[in-house]
Amino acid sequence: MTGDAVIPSGAMILRAGLATGVALVYGPFIWVAMSLAVIPALAHRDVPVNTRWWIQLTGHFLFVGLPMMMAMRTLFPAATGE
């Protein structure tokens, strides 16, 4: 089984119009990975999961994931069929 059967390529995501859906998952995923794995491993302390943490998790959709997907659509217009 190839990787393409499990994980769609960037071009497939852009062609299918799934950029917003990917941003909805990818932006918060970055925040969760950084705050629950990377920062505790490097700082040797846990990150408190409080109201601020949840606000930043939500904000990562708009301010991290969505701009990344918009940049992909701008940088690779051939993949979107435009």
N, C-alpha and C positions, 0 to 999 in steps of 0.2 A: 504494500500500500504506500502511495506517495504522500508527501506533505500537502500537496494541492487538494487531495481528497478530504483532508481534515480541516486545514486552515486556508481560507481563500487568500489569494495574493492581493496586494494593494490595488492593482488595476481592476481586479474583479470587484472589490469593494466599491471603488469609485464608479465603475460602469453600472453596478447594480443600484446605485443611489443609496447605499447604506452608510454614507459618511456620518450622518447624525447619530445613527444607532451605534456605530463604532465609537464615536466620540463619547456617547453616553456611558459606555463601558470602559473605554481606554483611559480617559481622564481620571475618573475615580480609582481605577486600578493602579495607576501610577502613585496616587496619594496613599493608598492602602499599603502598597509594597514599600514605599519609602518610610512611612511612619511606623509600620509594624515590623519591618525586617531590617532595612538598611540603617536607619537612624539608631535603633537600639543596639545593633551590632557594632556600629562605629563609636557611639557615645557611651556605651555600656550603661544605659539607663532606659527605662521604658518611657514611651510617649503616652501622656494621659489622654484617654478617650473621654472627652467632655463635649460641651456644647460647641466650643470653638473648633474642635476636631471635626464634628459633623458638618458645621458650616463650610469648612475648608474642603471637605470631601464633596459636598454638593457643588461648591464653586469650581472644582476641578473639571466638571463637565463643560461649563461655559468658558473658563479662562485657560484651560490646558487642552482638553480633548477636541473641542470644537475648532479653535484656531489651528491645531495641527491638521485636522481634516480639511479645513479651508485652504491651508497652504498646500496640501497634497493636490487638491483640485486645481490650484493655480499653477503649481510647478509641473504637473503632468496632465495637461489638458487632453492629450491624445488618449489617455486611459479612460476619460469620461465620454469619449465619442464626440467631443465638441470640435 
